[in-house]
Amino acid sequence: MWKIVVGFAVFAGLALFILSKGGDIDMGGEKHGAEATHVPEHAASAPATAAPVAPASAVASAPVASASK
């Protein structure tokens, strides 16, 4: 029984040490109303700028010039 109490005390001390070194940590729970922060809407709905990828069937049927010579 005493091992459980000592283990809890060590774990609690370690957790408090890590949380104190973590900086600005909000342990207040879920926020509602004016204090809630949200991601700007235009950044979340921005279109992807990556080039489209060719389908695998088009790549597989493309001739390979250097391998046939």
Backbone bond lengths (Angstrom), bond angles and torsions (degrees), N, CA, C in turn:
res aa  C-N    CA-C-N  psi(-1)  N-CA   C-N-CA  omega(-1)  CA-C   N-CA-C  phi
1 M - - - 1.449 - - 1.533 110.76 -
2 W 1.323 115.61 -39.99 1.459 118.01 -178.40 1.517 111.21 -67.37
3 K 1.347 117.75 -25.26 1.469 120.81 178.30 1.522 110.91 -68.58
4 I 1.326 116.48 -35.21 1.469 120.16 178.10 1.522 110.17 -65.84
5 V 1.316 117.22 -42.77 1.470 121.65 -179.84 1.527 110.53 -65.29
6 V 1.317 117.50 -44.06 1.468 120.99 178.81 1.524 110.34 -65.56
7 G 1.331 117.25 -42.07 1.464 120.68 177.72 1.514 112.13 -61.91
8 F 1.333 117.21 -41.70 1.458 120.50 177.70 1.518 111.07 -63.77
9 A 1.332 117.48 -43.30 1.467 120.99 -179.69 1.525 110.92 -63.13
10 V 1.330 117.00 -41.73 1.469 120.22 178.56 1.517 110.48 -65.63
11 F 1.330 117.01 -44.60 1.464 120.45 179.91 1.521 111.52 -64.32
12 A 1.328 117.69 -41.87 1.462 121.17 179.02 1.528 110.84 -64.77
13 G 1.322 116.97 -41.19 1.467 120.11 177.91 1.515 111.85 -64.12
14 L 1.329 116.48 -41.64 1.461 120.63 177.70 1.526 111.34 -64.17
15 A 1.325 116.34 -42.06 1.470 120.03 179.23 1.525 111.18 -63.78
16 L 1.311 117.85 -43.22 1.466 120.71 178.03 1.523 111.49 -64.64
17 F 1.321 117.96 -38.12 1.461 121.31 178.11 1.524 110.45 -63.93
18 I 1.334 117.64 -45.42 1.464 121.41 -179.42 1.520 110.94 -65.36
19 L 1.337 117.15 -42.14 1.463 120.09 179.16 1.523 111.90 -66.98
20 S 1.325 118.66 -33.89 1.461 120.46 179.63 1.522 111.56 -71.58
21 K 1.339 118.21 -27.83 1.464 121.74 178.75 1.522 112.24 -86.65
22 G 1.333 118.12 -7.93 1.454 122.22 -174.10 1.517 115.53 -78.14
23 G 1.286 120.08 -10.95 1.454 121.30 -179.64 1.521 111.34 94.10
24 D 1.327 117.00 -137.23 1.464 122.69 -176.23 1.529 109.53 -86.23
25 I 1.319 116.98 91.35 1.457 122.19 -179.67 1.517 107.65 -108.76
26 D 1.329 116.24 124.12 1.453 121.83 -179.79 1.521 109.04 -97.96
27 M 1.320 116.89 112.30 1.458 121.99 179.04 1.527 110.75 -100.54
28 G 1.345 116.99 22.51 1.455 121.36 -174.77 1.511 115.30 -80.27
29 G 1.310 118.83 -8.97 1.459 120.06 179.75 1.514 112.33 92.84
30 E 1.308 114.70 -162.19 1.465 121.12 -175.83 1.523 110.18 -73.11
31 K 1.330 116.59 136.02 1.463 121.99 -177.67 1.524 110.59 -101.94
32 H 1.316 115.95 144.05 1.461 122.85 176.06 1.518 107.95 -134.98
33 G 1.316 116.28 148.32 1.448 119.81 175.02 1.515 112.85 92.03
34 A 1.337 115.21 -146.37 1.464 121.34 -173.11 1.520 112.61 -70.33
35 E 1.339 118.43 -28.18 1.461 119.82 -177.84 1.517 113.03 -79.68
36 A 1.333 118.23 -7.81 1.464 121.60 178.80 1.525 109.57 -75.16
37 T 1.326 116.73 136.96 1.460 121.39 178.34 1.521 109.07 -103.76
38 H 1.310 115.64 142.52 1.459 121.17 -178.35 1.520 109.96 -130.40
39 V 1.329 116.23 154.13 1.459 122.30 174.91 1.522 107.71 -75.71
40 P 1.344 118.66 138.34 1.467 119.43 177.13 1.526 110.97 -57.11
41 E 1.318 116.18 140.27 1.460 120.73 -174.22 1.522 112.65 -66.25
42 H 1.337 118.10 -37.13 1.468 119.98 -177.34 1.528 111.71 -67.59
43 A 1.320 118.93 -28.67 1.461 120.63 179.35 1.526 111.43 -75.34
44 A 1.314 116.96 -31.84 1.464 120.47 -178.84 1.524 111.64 -75.97
45 S 1.338 117.79 -28.50 1.460 120.32 -176.63 1.524 112.97 -105.29
46 A 1.336 118.65 16.47 1.456 121.87 179.82 1.527 109.91 -67.96
47 P 1.342 118.13 136.48 1.466 119.56 -179.91 1.530 111.39 -71.50
48 A 1.294 115.16 151.73 1.468 120.20 178.80 1.527 109.12 -72.31
49 T 1.327 117.13 139.74 1.462 121.22 -177.49 1.519 111.83 -103.48
50 A 1.314 118.48 8.17 1.460 121.14 -178.86 1.526 109.86 -73.10
51 A 1.329 116.03 148.57 1.455 121.25 178.95 1.527 109.56 -69.61
52 P 1.328 117.45 143.89 1.465 119.07 179.65 1.525 110.83 -66.50
53 V 1.309 115.76 147.57 1.448 122.16 -178.72 1.520 108.80 -97.14
54 A 1.343 116.44 135.80 1.463 120.80 179.52 1.522 109.30 -70.34
55 P 1.339 117.20 144.79 1.457 118.94 178.00 1.526 111.50 -64.40
56 A 1.311 116.78 154.46 1.458 121.83 -175.80 1.521 111.83 -63.23
57 S 1.336 117.98 -32.84 1.462 119.95 -179.16 1.525 111.72 -67.43
58 A 1.348 117.63 -34.47 1.456 120.67 178.43 1.526 110.88 -71.20
59 V 1.309 117.11 -35.23 1.462 121.16 -179.76 1.527 109.80 -72.03
60 A 1.327 117.54 -39.33 1.458 120.79 -177.37 1.528 111.66 -70.17
61 S 1.335 118.33 -31.30 1.460 120.22 -177.90 1.514 112.97 -89.80
62 A 1.329 119.02 -3.52 1.467 121.66 178.87 1.527 109.09 -71.36
63 P 1.336 117.03 135.47 1.462 119.17 179.82 1.524 111.71 -71.07
64 V 1.304 116.30 145.88 1.457 121.77 178.03 1.527 106.49 -106.95
65 A 1.350 116.70 109.83 1.457 121.87 -173.66 1.532 112.36 -70.89
66 S 1.335 116.94 -40.24 1.453 118.89 -174.81 1.523 112.49 -74.69
67 A 1.301 118.89 -25.21 1.468 120.80 -178.36 1.522 111.72 -80.95
68 S 1.331 118.17 -24.09 1.456 119.59 -177.56 1.517 112.56 -85.39
69 K 1.306 119.60 -8.93 1.466 121.40 -177.83 1.492 112.35 -95.03
